[in-house]
């Protein structure tokens, strides 16, 4: 009977413990490359002109995209975290915007999927 109670306790308690610990370990994208003065100014321009990058912390393409800007410029961008367990997650906004993959850029109300060079972003935004 004691073993049965222990097994029952594990079955009942374990799933909630796993869920709880998972929610307490939110993640974020970590950019390590250095920015140039130009990439920082460009990131500020994108932010000031309403350009949004939809991203997920676990996405390798999102990291590649962000590394093009560098860590200082990345902080200037308007980035929406779509992963449910990401820091400052805005999953519902990503669903509402019908984001299909990452990274996705929203420029003048249009969505562009995939890693874009800074030159491509510049052309798309009129920078």
Secondary structure, 3 states (H helix, E strand, C coil): CHHHHHHHHHHHHHHHHHHHHHHCCCECCCCCCCCCHHHHHHHHHHHHCCCEEEECCCCHHHHHHHHHHCHHHHCCCEEEECCCCECCCCHHHHHHCCCCCCCEEEECCEEEECCCCHHHHHHHHCC
